[in-house]
Amino acid sequence: MDIQAKIEEIVGKIKSDPSLATQFTQEPVKTLEGILGINLPDDQINALVSGIKAKLTLDQAGDMLGNLKKLF
């Protein structure tokens, strides 16, 4: 499994569904297991959760910077 591709796919789903984003914020492990449809070992699921949170944070920062650029 290509982890980076899977993270990108999941981030896309979370960003396009506000209720899923809320659910991921409240219960990231349970939400991720629901999206994947499998129960992964804790170390693997926690690594994916960390990667997804990092990607979401990075995307949000990029969006804010893009909005700042528009001001100038």
C-alpha positions as CSV (number, residue, x, y, z in Angstrom):
1,M,0.0,0.0,0.0
2,D,1.3,3.4,-1.0
3,I,0.9,5.3,2.3
4,Q,1.3,8.8,0.8
5,A,-1.3,8.1,-1.8
6,K,-3.7,6.7,0.8
7,I,-3.1,9.8,3.0
8,E,-3.9,12.1,0.0
9,E,-7.1,10.1,-0.8
10,I,-8.3,10.2,2.8
11,V,-7.5,13.9,3.2
12,G,-9.5,14.6,0.0
13,K,-12.5,12.7,1.6
14,I,-12.2,14.6,4.8
15,K,-11.9,18.0,3.2
16,S,-14.9,17.3,1.0
17,D,-17.2,16.1,3.8
18,P,-17.7,18.5,6.7
19,S,-19.4,15.9,8.9
20,L,-16.5,13.5,8.3
21,A,-14.0,16.3,9.1
22,T,-15.8,16.8,12.4
23,Q,-15.9,13.1,13.1
24,F,-12.1,12.9,12.3
25,T,-11.4,15.8,14.7
26,Q,-13.3,14.1,17.5
27,E,-12.3,10.4,17.0
28,P,-9.5,10.2,14.4
29,V,-8.7,6.5,14.9
30,K,-12.3,5.3,14.8
31,T,-13.1,7.5,11.8
32,L,-10.0,6.4,9.9
33,E,-10.8,2.7,10.5
34,G,-14.3,3.4,9.2
35,I,-13.0,5.0,6.0
36,L,-10.5,2.2,5.4
37,G,-12.9,-0.5,6.4
38,I,-10.2,-2.4,8.3
39,N,-8.8,-2.5,11.8
40,L,-5.1,-1.8,11.7
41,P,-2.6,-2.3,14.5
42,D,-2.3,0.8,16.7
43,D,1.2,1.7,15.5
44,Q,0.0,1.7,11.8
45,I,-3.2,3.6,12.5
46,N,-1.5,6.2,14.6
47,A,1.1,6.8,11.9
48,L,-1.7,7.3,9.4
49,V,-3.6,9.6,11.7
50,S,-0.4,11.7,12.3
51,G,0.2,11.9,8.5
52,I,-3.4,12.9,7.8
53,K,-3.3,15.6,10.5
54,A,0.0,16.9,9.2
55,K,-1.4,17.1,5.6
56,L,-4.6,18.8,6.7
57,T,-2.6,21.4,8.7
58,L,-0.2,21.9,5.8
59,D,-3.1,22.4,3.4
60,Q,-4.8,24.8,5.8
61,A,-1.6,26.8,6.1
62,G,-1.3,26.9,2.3
63,D,-4.9,28.1,1.9
64,M,-4.2,30.9,4.4
65,L,-1.1,31.9,2.6
66,G,-2.9,31.9,-0.7
67,N,-5.6,34.2,0.8
68,L,-2.9,36.5,2.0
69,K,-1.3,36.7,-1.4
70,K,-4.7,37.8,-2.8
71,L,-4.6,40.8,-0.5
72,F,-1.4,42.1,-2.1
